[in-house]
Amino acid sequence: MNGDRAVSAWTGLAAGLLVTIHFLLYPVWAGLAVGPNLLVGGLLLAALHLRAGHAGLLGFLLGLLEAGMTLDGLGSATLVLTLAGYGAARARDLLFADARFYAFVYLLAGTWVTDLALRATGSGDSSFAHAAGAAFVSALLTAAVAGAVEAVARSAALSRSG
Amino acid sequence: MRYPTIDRPGRKRRDFGLVAGLCAVSLLLANLGEVGRLTVLRGLRATVLAPVLAVHRGYERGTGLARQVEELTAERDSLARQVAAAADLAEENHRLRALVGLPERLAETFVTGEITPGAAGDVGPHTFLFRTSSDVRLTVPAGVRSPKGLVGVLRARRAGSALGEFWTHPDFRVAARVSEGDATGIVRPFRVEAGESLMLLEGAPFQAEIPAGTRVVTSGIGGVHAPGIPVGTILREGESRSGWSRSYVIRPAVQPGYARVGLAWIPEPLDGPPVAPPEPEGGP
């Protein structure tokens, strides 16, 4: 297994772990005013190493699961997460991916936009300013957690592949 | 390169087509009817999400057992007092009806079910799943109450479960009246600046000044909610006053997310004619 493939495999594992934690700890997130959105974090991490179409498909499937969990936003969650996965995979190609803090900025911006879109298309009734603020704090937390997980996965992959 | 480009130019069109198709499916899902939505959600929760939901139930059982026992004990004590009082009332009602020659009062039928709240948004969840083990056929829309008061309304049903909306849902409306007096109106959800979720009684007659602390109950008009279910208590007069009507802010009797057991109203008794909603109180 070469270095890139190892990094992809480990990042995929890390993304799966984030998504699993998101669903398993759902009652905990529900009790918090603002928490990290590990579902979007996991999707964005996976999109770094997937084809754009596959990232969109992954987003669609995660959207279905999220709607099943929340009992809300069936259709809107799948639409937003499909576009988020596709857009994230395309952004990886379009943007300069060698920058030192690329992963953090990518996760922060990606989660903010996606979270805001989820809030806007859901049945929430908060003002835009409030939703934008809450989504930004959530994006910061997500970027910190998912960025750390990505860094650990990357270093684990590189150390194993020599 | 840290994140290598793995999309070949030839694949981009195929990827775009796939994503466009998924977007179309998403739009179809978004426009599914209530029954279709319930079917998809139930399917997801019964299959791929089942292990996760089992973990959640185990967690809830583990953490909330002591609290639940406390709540159930308090509820049982309160019910015992109510049952004792109700026996006297029933006897009195029976005698008075016999005196004025009225037929026996028809019993209301409720179906008990477990409430599973949906996503907790900024003001709590808007939707819930209602699961019942009873064989009684639910009809929708049907009002749902808890022992403390109004919870919401069932919108779609399939077999033993139904999809409902809490009273916090933006589309929720219920006809209500004050427990003392003859003021009536329509209650809808209302959110104050602090993010607190309250209710607003609209369309109350201009000449009827309702003091704070007055109880508001369902009027039964519309046939979705049983009459007399506690909705909440008046907090203050609302700011919106249009023409000949006033509005009042209400503190709700039940906060969504806290109700775990609900009673869905079946307007028709299981073995009898439909129950007509009673005339509003305060008449001649």
Interface residues (C-beta under 8 A of the other chain):
Chain A: D4 F23 L24 Y26 P27 A30 G31 L48 H49 R51 A52 G53 H54 G56 L57 F60 G63 L64 L65 A67 G68 M69 T70 L71 D72 G73 L74 G75 S76 T78 L79 T82 L83 Y86 A89 R92 D93 A97 D98 Y102 G122 S123 G124 D125 S126 H130 A131 A134
Chain B: M1 R2 Y3 P4 T5 I6 D7 R11 K12 R14 D15 F16 G17 L18 V19 L22 C23 V25 S26 L27 L28 L29 A30 N31 L32 R37 V40 L41 L44 R45 V48 L49 V52 V55 H56 Y59 E60 T116 G118 A119 A120 G121 D122 V123 P125 H126 T127 F128 L129 L163 H169 P170 R191 G195
